[in-house]
Amino acid sequence: MTLHVAIIGSGPAGYYTAEALTKDRDDVQVDIIDRLPTPYGLIRGGVAPDHQSIKGVYKRYEKTNLQDNVRFVGNIEIGDALSVAELGELYDAVVLATGAGHDRPLGIPGADKKGVIGSAAFVGWYNAHPDFAGLDPDLDVAAVAVIGNGNVAIDVARVLAKTPDEMAVSDLARYAAERIQSSPIRDIHMFGRRGPVQANFTPKELGELGELKECVALVDGAQLPDAAGDDPLPPVKRKNLGHLRQFAQRDRAERKLGLHLTFYARPVEVLGGARVEGLRLERTTVDEAGLCHGTGETFDIACGLVIPCIGYRTQAIPGVAFDNDRGRFINDDGLIAPGLYCTGWARRGPTGTIGTNRSDGIGVAEAVLADVEPGGKPGRPALDRLMKERDLWPVTFRDWKKIEAAEQAAARGAAPRRKFSSIDEMLKILKPPAI
């Protein structure tokens, strides 16, 4: 008897779960359902457009999708057109792999001013994500403040700092490229509330900041620890400190842009009237346990745009237990309720790398295979009937390949594709469904 599983979300966590569920198993049938017509989730809409080698992991997911017992069902939103409870009637198990696509709020006075844009929204904007293509950020500013000491903060700063030539082989949204390249930005500030040792950069991404053509990365050497104390640190931390010490030896010279990395500073207020005019920060200290403490001393910087890169939240789904404080589904090691599971960021919150989702997917797949017996539920054919009854338009993987081909054909120069930023644009390429 076939075990029917529905996976909600077609990002890394969803595909790694599907891969693990179907490995050497002909008796498992998986439908991967996504509200967008495009698969791959974070790989398409979150990974920086100039990191094409990282995006290349999609080839692994494509291989999974080409199996007979795995199907992509795009353009179907769960919670509106179709509920989780209804899927539970059709499938033996339902796995939520919806990621964390919403910004954690900044939560300081002035955070509601025009010109404060969370990284989920800003990254989605320059990645042509349909949810954020209409964001229309004002980049007619001299300085930008990026809040955070992780790879997302680095991505945002780097994309703003790169020249057109440096971005030529990227899939940066064309409208974003035009806006960024005409911007008068001269200074990008990156702030972290803790010190350089506690920063969550990876060495490769941090090192890239030292290779920018028209932007120089700058650090106050007084904020860096003495190299004599590096030996007990993990290799990643030592490499990061090596990059930062190199940045501390540089000066602005004739570079068009300055990228200022400042540690021990946390934002306490966004300054200005209706829109951002500056940012007030409090100087901090970090104790032996790595905890951050304010000193009471503040300083201000002038800026016209504030981009908090401070974490993400999963979108709640009606009828599914949700932890508002942690921004994820309430679960016990992936189990939400009998037959209902979650994986990836939807399970543990936005932590780890893309690869972390593989172990997460394997874990939840093993739990499903161990806990759930085929119950004679109809699975895929019943979903097809229901979508037809409700006049829904599912996008198949074959349909997606048509969209992908059209994006590749529209590319200019060395760019790999020109992304469609509108669902309507994508659907115009396809013929009406025949279910």
Secondary structure, DSSP 4 states (H G I P E B T S, - for coil): -PEEEEEE--SHHHHHHHHHHHTT-SSEEEEEE-SSSS--THHHHTS-TT-HHHHTTHHHHHHHHTSTTEEEEBS--BTTTB-HHHHHHH-SEEEE-----EEPP--STTTTSBTB--HHHHHHHHTT-TTTTT-------SEEEEE-SSHHHHHHHHHHH--TTTTTTS---HHHHHHHHT----EEEEE-SS-TTT----HHHHHHGGG-SSEEEEE-GGGSPPGGG-TTS-HHHHHHHHHHHHHHT---TT-SEEEEEE-SEEEEEEEESSBEEEEEEEEEEE-TTS-EEEEEEEEEEE-SEEEE-S-EEPPP-TTS-EETTTTEE--BTTEEETTEEE-THHHH-S-S-TTHHHHHHHHHHHHHHHH--------HHHHHHHHHHTT--PBPHHHHHHHHHHHHHT--TT-S------HHHHHHTSPPP--
